[in-house]
Amino acid sequence: MKQIMPGLLSTAVLLALGASAQADDIELDPSTGLRMTVDWELVRNNCIACHSPKLITQQRGSKSHWLNVIRWMQAKQNLWQFDPDTEDRIISYLAENYPPQANRRRAAIAPDLMPPNPYAPPTHEAD
């Protein structure tokens, strides 16, 4: 039994490394940096008309996060409304190719460690 286990372990490690390498082997569009998977052109055609593709490639989020970003852009930045199928395909592409990652953001800095905000309204302390 001890002879079989190292072989199985080696096989499992090689399979895991192969799957990881395949995920990293996704071709990037040379002009945008977008991952060239299903619907990447739909995202390119609808998203980079207004902003740099780096705003996409540097972000990470779940489907609900990406939907919230789209809703914010529609409410505040004049982004047009998508038909439901197009919107779902864009959100699916973003969530699959730029999903949340625990190591992507640092924790918020505690307020008592922040420098004073020069633009904050003056505080009126009681005498």
Backbone as JSON, one array per atom type, in Angstrom:
{
  "sequence": "MKQIMPGLLSTAVLLALGASAQADDIELDPSTGLRMTVDWELVRNNCIACHSPKLITQQRGSKSHWLNVIRWMQAKQNLWQFDPDTEDRIISYLAENYPPQANRRRAAIAPDLMPPNPYAPPTHEAD",
  "N": [[0.82, -1.2, 0.0], [1.98, 1.23, 0.73], [3.67, 1.68, -1.39], [1.98, 2.31, -3.48], [0.66, 4.68, -2.76], [2.55, 6.96, -2.93], [2.77, 7.1, -5.72], [0.13, 7.65, -6.49], [-0.18, 10.1, -5.25], [1.74, 11.62, -6.6], [0.63, 11.59, -9.18], [-1.77, 12.97, -8.71], [-0.78, 15.48, -7.97], [0.52, 16.23, -10.36], [-1.7, 16.34, -12.1], [-3.13, 18.44, -10.91], [-1.3, 20.55, -11.24], [-1.21, 20.63, -14.01], [-3.85, 21.41, -14.62], [-3.83, 23.94, -13.52], [-1.88, 25.15, -15.09], [-3.16, 25.07, -17.56], [-5.23, 26.91, -17.14], [-3.75, 29.22, -16.96], [-2.84, 29.38, -19.52], [-4.57, 30.68, -21.19], [-5.15, 32.64, -23.93], [-4.34, 36.07, -24.32], [-5.87, 39.0, -25.54], [-3.97, 40.98, -27.65], [-4.32, 43.77, -27.94], [-6.07, 44.64, -25.94], [-5.71, 43.15, -23.62], [-7.61, 41.52, -22.6], [-8.91, 38.36, -21.58], [-9.13, 35.82, -23.92], [-11.7, 34.24, -24.15], [-14.93, 32.65, -24.29], [-17.22, 35.04, -25.41], [-15.52, 37.25, -25.11], [-15.16, 39.19, -27.07], [-17.61, 40.44, -27.11], [-17.6, 41.73, -24.66], [-15.37, 43.38, -25.07], [-16.36, 44.99, -27.19], [-18.48, 46.32, -25.98], [-17.57, 47.45, -23.61], [-15.02, 48.75, -23.65], [-15.47, 50.94, -25.16], [-16.0, 53.1, -23.65], [-14.18, 53.16, -21.52], [-10.83, 52.35, -20.39], [-9.49, 49.09, -21.04], [-8.06, 48.2, -18.89], [-9.45, 48.85, -16.62], [-11.12, 46.76, -16.44], [-9.47, 44.43, -16.43], [-7.96, 44.76, -14.15], [-9.67, 44.46, -12.08], [-11.72, 42.45, -9.88], [-14.45, 40.24, -9.32], [-17.63, 38.89, -8.26], [-20.59, 37.56, -9.93], [-22.71, 39.12, -8.94], [-21.34, 41.36, -8.03], [-20.21, 42.39, -10.45], [-22.6, 42.94, -11.8], [-23.61, 44.96, -10.14], [-21.67, 46.92, -10.64], [-22.15, 47.46, -13.34], [-24.79, 48.44, -13.1], [-24.27, 50.75, -11.59], [-22.7, 52.19, -13.44], [-24.64, 52.58, -15.39], [-26.46, 54.2, -14.01], [-24.9, 56.4, -13.18], [-22.96, 57.03, -15.11], [-24.01, 57.16, -17.65], [-24.15, 54.76, -19.11], [-25.48, 52.68, -21.59], [-28.55, 50.75, -21.69], [-28.56, 47.22, -21.61], [-29.76, 44.46, -23.55], [-31.37, 41.68, -21.94], [-30.05, 39.16, -22.5], [-27.54, 39.9, -23.57], [-26.49, 41.36, -21.41], [-26.37, 39.34, -19.45], [-24.48, 37.61, -20.62], [-22.21, 39.26, -20.7], [-21.79, 39.73, -17.95], [-21.39, 37.09, -17.1], [-19.03, 36.43, -18.49], [-17.23, 38.26, -17.28], [-17.33, 37.49, -14.55], [-16.39, 34.86, -14.7], [-13.84, 35.12, -15.8], [-12.58, 37.12, -14.4], [-12.75, 36.64, -11.51], [-13.58, 36.92, -7.95], [-10.8, 37.21, -5.72], [-9.12, 36.26, -2.88], [-6.62, 37.27, -2.19], [-6.33, 39.69, -3.48], [-7.01, 42.22, -2.5], [-6.18, 44.45, 0.07], [-6.94, 44.61, 3.57], [-9.21, 47.06, 4.86], [-7.93, 50.17, 6.02], [-7.71, 51.04, 9.38], [-9.71, 53.66, 10.78], [-8.43, 55.27, 12.76], [-5.81, 55.09, 12.02], [-5.52, 56.46, 9.73], [-4.43, 59.34, 7.85], [-5.19, 62.84, 8.56], [-8.05, 64.14, 6.9], [-7.89, 66.59, 4.58], [-10.04, 67.69, 3.29], [-12.29, 67.27, 4.69], [-15.29, 68.32, 6.31], [-15.26, 70.99, 8.7], [-15.08, 70.18, 12.16], [-17.21, 70.84, 14.88], [-16.53, 71.33, 17.98], [-17.9, 71.02, 21.21], [-17.78, 73.63, 23.61]],
  "CA": [[0.0, 0.0, 0.0], [2.84, 2.41, 0.79], [4.25, 1.89, -2.72], [0.95, 2.87, -4.36], [0.31, 6.04, -2.33], [3.37, 8.01, -3.55], [2.41, 7.19, -7.13], [-1.15, 8.35, -6.59], [0.05, 11.48, -4.86], [2.45, 12.26, -7.71], [-0.33, 11.77, -10.25], [-2.69, 14.03, -8.31], [-0.05, 16.75, -8.05], [0.71, 16.55, -11.77], [-2.99, 16.74, -12.64], [-3.43, 19.78, -10.39], [-0.41, 21.51, -11.91], [-1.65, 20.72, -15.4], [-5.07, 22.21, -14.67], [-3.43, 25.31, -13.25], [-1.16, 25.64, -16.27], [-4.14, 25.3, -18.62], [-5.94, 28.15, -16.84], [-2.84, 30.31, -17.26], [-2.54, 29.36, -20.94], [-5.6, 31.37, -21.96], [-4.55, 33.71, -24.72], [-4.8, 37.44, -24.06], [-5.96, 39.87, -26.71], [-2.82, 41.87, -27.55], [-4.65, 45.19, -27.87], [-6.84, 44.99, -24.74], [-5.33, 42.36, -22.46], [-8.73, 40.68, -22.16], [-8.76, 36.92, -21.79], [-9.88, 35.48, -25.12], [-12.59, 33.11, -23.93], [-16.26, 32.89, -24.84], [-17.81, 36.37, -25.25], [-14.56, 38.33, -24.85], [-15.38, 40.25, -28.05], [-18.81, 41.15, -26.67], [-17.12, 42.62, -23.59], [-14.52, 44.4, -25.72], [-17.16, 45.91, -27.99], [-19.4, 47.1, -25.16], [-16.98, 48.04, -22.41], [-13.89, 49.65, -23.83], [-15.89, 52.14, -25.88], [-16.06, 54.19, -22.66], [-13.04, 53.19, -20.59], [-9.69, 51.49, -20.65], [-9.68, 47.69, -20.65], [-7.4, 47.96, -17.6], [-10.47, 48.91, -15.57], [-11.69, 45.4, -16.35], [-8.47, 43.42, -16.12], [-7.41, 44.97, -12.81], [-10.73, 44.26, -11.09], [-12.2, 41.09, -9.65], [-15.75, 40.27, -8.68], [-18.64, 37.86, -8.51], [-21.63, 38.03, -10.84], [-23.47, 40.22, -8.32], [-20.47, 42.54, -8.03], [-20.16, 42.95, -11.79], [-23.91, 43.52, -12.08], [-23.66, 46.24, -9.43], [-20.81, 47.87, -11.36], [-22.91, 47.86, -14.54], [-25.92, 49.29, -12.67], [-23.7, 52.05, -11.21], [-22.32, 52.89, -14.68], [-25.87, 53.01, -16.05], [-27.07, 55.29, -13.23], [-24.02, 57.56, -12.98], [-22.03, 57.3, -16.21], [-24.75, 57.12, -18.92], [-24.03, 53.51, -19.85], [-26.74, 52.27, -22.17], [-29.17, 49.52, -21.19], [-28.32, 46.03, -22.41], [-30.84, 43.48, -23.53], [-31.04, 40.72, -20.88], [-29.09, 38.14, -22.92], [-26.22, 40.53, -23.67], [-26.05, 41.66, -20.05], [-26.0, 38.08, -18.78], [-23.24, 37.11, -21.22], [-21.12, 40.12, -20.25], [-21.56, 39.45, -16.53], [-20.82, 35.74, -16.99], [-17.63, 36.51, -18.92], [-16.45, 38.97, -16.27], [-17.24, 36.69, -13.32], [-15.59, 33.66, -14.96], [-12.47, 35.46, -16.15], [-12.05, 38.05, -13.4], [-13.52, 36.34, -10.3], [-12.98, 37.41, -6.7], [-9.62, 36.51, -5.21], [-8.88, 36.72, -1.51], [-5.34, 37.97, -2.04], [-6.29, 40.83, -4.38], [-7.23, 43.49, -1.81], [-5.79, 44.49, 1.47], [-8.03, 45.0, 4.46], [-9.35, 48.51, 5.02], [-7.11, 50.76, 7.07], [-8.53, 51.52, 10.51], [-9.81, 55.12, 10.74], [-7.47, 55.94, 13.63], [-4.49, 55.02, 11.39], [-5.56, 57.28, 8.53], [-4.05, 60.74, 8.04], [-6.36, 63.73, 8.54], [-8.6, 64.45, 5.58], [-7.92, 68.05, 4.46], [-11.27, 68.12, 2.67], [-13.41, 66.96, 5.59], [-15.89, 69.54, 6.89], [-14.74, 71.25, 10.06], [-15.88, 69.68, 13.28], [-17.52, 71.87, 15.88], [-16.51, 70.7, 19.3], [-18.59, 71.79, 22.26], [-16.85, 74.31, 24.53]],
  "C": [[0.86, 1.25, 0.0], [3.46, 2.7, -0.57], [3.25, 2.58, -3.66], [0.68, 4.33, -4.02], [1.21, 7.12, -2.94], [3.05, 8.18, -5.03], [1.11, 7.94, -7.34], [-0.99, 9.83, -6.26], [0.74, 12.23, -5.98], [1.5, 12.54, -8.87], [-1.28, 12.91, -9.94], [-2.02, 15.4, -8.4], [0.14, 17.16, -9.5], [-0.59, 16.99, -12.43], [-3.36, 18.15, -12.18], [-2.57, 20.83, -11.06], [-0.81, 21.69, -13.36], [-2.9, 21.57, -15.54], [-4.75, 23.67, -14.44], [-2.73, 25.92, -14.46], [-2.13, 25.92, -17.41], [-4.89, 26.6, -18.39], [-5.07, 29.35, -17.17], [-2.52, 30.4, -18.75], [-3.59, 30.05, -21.79], [-4.95, 32.56, -22.65], [-5.17, 35.05, -24.38], [-4.84, 38.2, -25.37], [-4.83, 40.89, -26.62], [-3.18, 43.35, -27.43], [-5.39, 45.58, -26.59], [-6.36, 44.3, -23.47], [-6.45, 41.49, -21.94], [-8.44, 39.22, -22.47], [-9.69, 36.5, -22.93], [-10.63, 34.16, -24.94], [-13.95, 33.48, -24.5], [-16.75, 34.29, -24.44], [-16.81, 37.49, -24.96], [-14.78, 39.49, -25.82], [-16.62, 41.08, -27.69], [-18.43, 42.16, -25.58], [-16.28, 43.74, -24.2], [-15.39, 45.45, -26.43], [-18.08, 46.79, -27.15], [-18.74, 47.86, -24.02], [-15.87, 49.06, -22.7], [-14.22, 50.84, -24.74], [-15.85, 53.35, -24.94], [-14.85, 54.27, -21.75], [-11.97, 52.19, -20.99], [-10.0, 50.05, -20.27], [-8.99, 47.37, -19.32], [-8.39, 48.07, -16.45], [-11.17, 47.56, -15.41], [-10.64, 44.45, -15.81], [-7.87, 43.58, -14.73], [-8.43, 44.72, -11.71], [-11.05, 42.78, -10.95], [-13.57, 41.19, -8.99], [-16.61, 39.09, -9.06], [-19.65, 38.41, -9.52], [-22.4, 39.21, -10.23], [-22.64, 41.5, -8.27], [-20.45, 43.2, -9.4], [-21.49, 43.55, -12.2], [-24.06, 44.87, -11.39], [-22.81, 47.3, -10.12], [-21.53, 48.37, -12.61], [-24.06, 48.78, -14.16], [-25.42, 50.69, -12.27], [-23.34, 52.85, -12.47], [-23.56, 53.37, -15.43], [-26.5, 54.2, -15.33], [-26.22, 56.55, -13.23], [-23.18, 57.95, -14.18], [-22.68, 57.22, -17.6], [-24.49, 55.86, -19.75], [-25.41, 53.11, -20.34], [-27.25, 50.99, -21.52], [-28.84, 48.38, -22.16], [-29.58, 45.2, -22.46], [-30.41, 42.38, -22.54], [-29.99, 39.66, -21.28], [-27.68, 38.72, -22.99], [-25.67, 40.82, -22.28], [-25.59, 40.4, -19.33], [-24.69, 37.53, -19.33], [-22.04, 37.94, -20.78], [-20.77, 39.81, -18.79], [-20.94, 38.07, -16.34], [-19.35, 35.75, -17.4], [-16.78, 37.14, -17.82], [-16.26, 38.12, -15.01], [-16.37, 35.45, -13.51], [-14.11, 33.99, -15.18], [-11.79, 36.39, -15.16], [-12.83, 37.87, -12.1], [-12.85, 36.92, -9.06], [-11.76, 36.56, -6.32], [-9.3, 37.11, -3.85], [-7.62, 37.56, -1.39], [-5.25, 39.23, -2.9], [-6.44, 42.18, -3.67], [-6.74, 43.39, -0.39], [-7.0, 44.89, 2.3], [-8.06, 46.52, 4.57], [-8.48, 48.99, 6.18], [-8.04, 51.31, 8.15], [-8.55, 53.06, 10.5], [-8.78, 55.85, 11.61], [-6.04, 55.89, 13.07], [-4.4, 55.89, 10.13], [-5.07, 58.7, 8.83], [-5.29, 61.62, 8.04], [-6.78, 64.03, 7.1], [-8.68, 65.97, 5.45], [-9.22, 68.58, 3.87], [-12.51, 67.83, 3.54], [-13.98, 68.27, 6.13], [-15.36, 69.75, 8.3], [-15.68, 70.67, 11.1], [-16.05, 70.78, 14.3], [-17.59, 71.18, 17.24], [-17.17, 71.61, 20.3], [-17.55, 72.38, 23.21], [-17.04, 73.87, 25.94]]
}
